[in-house]
Amino acid sequence: MAINVTLPEDIGTGFAEVWDWEFAANCHPVIPAWLVRHFKKKGWASTALLTYLVETGILKSLKVCEAILSFGKHTDIWLPES
């Protein structure tokens, strides 16, 4: 699903493509150094991690452009043959 906004409060579990972010000024410099590198290189992060970073105030703002979410329990994995 494409959302192009901040993460919804009831995000479920999954991954989101990080589009824009701003770290709190008082967080340890290692945290932004590692996460910015990951956001720029991979682009995607766990919604659980992103929710934690926002709720604890480590991230002042966060916008995502796409997300792969699950609101229920997965018991099977399906992948196309190609």
Residue frames as qw, qx, qy, qz and C-alpha x, y, z in Angstrom:
[[0.000, 0.890, 0.456, 0.000, 0.00, 0.00, 0.00],
 [0.385, 0.341, -0.029, 0.857, 1.26, 3.48, -0.75],
 [0.313, -0.757, -0.522, 0.238, 0.64, 6.00, 2.00],
 [0.370, 0.511, 0.048, 0.774, 3.02, 8.98, 1.52],
 [0.378, -0.782, 0.010, -0.495, 2.40, 10.21, 5.07],
 [0.196, -0.508, 0.721, -0.430, 3.45, 9.53, 8.64],
 [0.261, -0.036, -0.965, 0.004, 2.95, 6.02, 10.00],
 [0.590, -0.494, -0.305, -0.561, -0.61, 5.33, 11.20],
 [0.418, -0.541, 0.549, -0.481, -0.94, 4.65, 14.93],
 [0.838, -0.059, 0.508, -0.189, -2.21, 1.09, 14.42],
 [0.291, 0.659, -0.570, -0.396, 0.47, 0.12, 11.91],
 [0.991, 0.077, 0.021, -0.110, 0.51, -3.65, 12.36],
 [0.612, -0.488, 0.504, 0.365, 3.72, -5.48, 11.52],
 [0.751, 0.584, 0.241, 0.191, 5.71, -5.28, 8.34],
 [0.551, -0.164, 0.185, 0.797, 8.16, -3.03, 6.54],
 [0.220, 0.924, 0.258, -0.178, 8.00, 0.55, 5.36],
 [0.623, 0.385, 0.118, 0.671, 10.05, 2.48, 2.82],
 [0.328, -0.694, -0.221, 0.602, 11.50, 5.46, 4.66],
 [0.411, 0.744, 0.314, 0.424, 11.09, 8.67, 2.67],
 [0.098, 0.705, -0.187, 0.678, 11.95, 11.50, 5.08],
 [0.716, -0.491, -0.438, 0.233, 13.10, 11.64, 8.71],
 [0.061, 0.752, -0.290, 0.589, 14.44, 13.96, 11.38],
 [0.664, -0.187, -0.621, 0.373, 16.24, 12.80, 14.51],
 [0.427, -0.886, -0.180, 0.009, 15.89, 14.47, 17.90],
 [0.254, 0.834, -0.354, 0.340, 18.77, 16.81, 18.70],
 [0.427, -0.649, 0.540, -0.324, 19.56, 15.08, 21.99],
 [0.993, -0.009, 0.088, -0.072, 19.96, 11.48, 20.76],
 [0.620, -0.484, 0.486, 0.382, 23.35, 9.79, 20.76],
 [0.309, 0.679, -0.397, -0.534, 25.21, 10.48, 17.46],
 [0.163, -0.199, 0.943, 0.209, 25.77, 6.77, 16.78],
 [0.457, 0.435, 0.726, -0.273, 22.02, 6.16, 16.39],
 [0.490, 0.774, 0.056, -0.397, 21.49, 8.60, 13.48],
 [0.050, 0.626, -0.692, -0.355, 24.81, 7.59, 11.91],
 [0.263, -0.036, 0.960, 0.090, 23.81, 3.93, 11.71],
 [0.428, 0.541, 0.674, -0.265, 20.14, 4.44, 10.84],
 [0.347, 0.781, -0.113, -0.508, 20.67, 7.14, 8.19],
 [0.003, 0.447, -0.819, -0.360, 23.18, 4.87, 6.47],
 [0.288, 0.193, 0.937, -0.030, 20.63, 2.05, 6.56],
 [0.402, 0.689, 0.418, -0.435, 17.74, 4.27, 5.36],
 [0.279, 0.743, -0.343, -0.503, 19.80, 5.59, 2.43],
 [0.001, -0.363, 0.892, 0.269, 21.28, 2.22, 1.45],
 [0.107, 0.212, 0.971, -0.011, 18.32, -0.12, 2.00],
 [0.270, -0.215, -0.311, -0.886, 15.40, 2.29, 2.08],
 [0.698, -0.387, -0.455, -0.395, 13.20, -0.12, 4.05],
 [0.019, 0.297, -0.742, 0.601, 12.90, -0.70, 7.79],
 [0.256, -0.356, -0.892, 0.106, 10.72, -2.73, 10.13],
 [0.287, -0.668, -0.270, -0.632, 7.50, -0.95, 11.15],
 [0.723, -0.592, -0.321, 0.153, 8.12, -2.13, 14.73],
 [0.597, -0.137, -0.072, 0.787, 11.50, -0.35, 14.75],
 [0.090, 0.412, 0.227, 0.878, 10.09, 2.80, 13.16],
 [0.497, -0.699, -0.379, -0.349, 7.19, 2.90, 15.63],
 [0.727, -0.473, -0.257, 0.425, 9.63, 2.49, 18.54],
 [0.462, 0.065, 0.035, 0.884, 11.86, 5.31, 17.25],
 [0.142, -0.547, -0.279, -0.776, 8.87, 7.66, 16.92],
 [0.628, -0.654, -0.383, -0.177, 7.25, 6.72, 20.26],
 [0.716, -0.417, -0.202, 0.522, 10.49, 7.14, 22.24],
 [0.008, 0.974, 0.020, -0.225, 11.22, 10.51, 20.62],
 [0.602, -0.290, 0.466, 0.581, 14.43, 9.40, 18.90],
 [0.241, 0.322, 0.564, 0.721, 12.81, 10.42, 15.61],
 [0.140, 0.346, 0.263, -0.889, 11.14, 13.84, 15.68],
 [0.653, 0.463, 0.032, -0.599, 9.44, 13.18, 12.37],
 [0.346, -0.126, 0.885, 0.284, 9.11, 10.30, 9.94],
 [0.666, 0.447, -0.011, -0.597, 7.44, 9.91, 6.58],
 [0.473, -0.089, 0.845, 0.234, 7.17, 6.72, 4.60],
 [0.389, 0.332, -0.369, -0.776, 6.09, 6.29, 0.99],
 [0.746, 0.025, -0.547, -0.379, 5.19, 2.60, 0.82],
 [0.415, -0.385, 0.710, -0.419, 4.51, -0.15, 3.32],
 [0.604, -0.010, -0.765, -0.223, 4.05, -3.91, 3.36],
 [0.365, -0.334, 0.507, -0.706, 1.82, -4.64, 6.34],
 [0.460, -0.194, -0.860, -0.107, 0.19, -7.55, 8.09],
 [0.425, -0.397, 0.235, -0.779, -2.70, -7.00, 10.47],
 [0.926, -0.192, 0.040, -0.323, -3.17, -10.72, 11.11],
 [0.604, -0.458, 0.642, 0.111, -1.15, -13.84, 11.77],
 [0.555, 0.544, -0.523, -0.350, 0.69, -15.33, 8.81],
 [0.806, -0.214, 0.543, -0.096, 0.72, -19.11, 8.52],
 [0.804, 0.326, 0.398, 0.298, 1.70, -19.50, 4.87],
 [0.131, -0.633, 0.316, 0.695, 4.19, -17.79, 2.61],
 [0.699, 0.568, 0.428, 0.067, 3.34, -17.32, -1.05],
 [0.158, -0.607, 0.400, 0.668, 5.84, -16.29, -3.68],
 [0.728, 0.582, -0.050, -0.360, 5.25, -16.15, -7.42],
 [0.935, 0.059, 0.251, 0.243, 7.03, -18.80, -9.51],
 [0.563, 0.672, -0.030, 0.480, 9.01, -16.16, -11.40]]
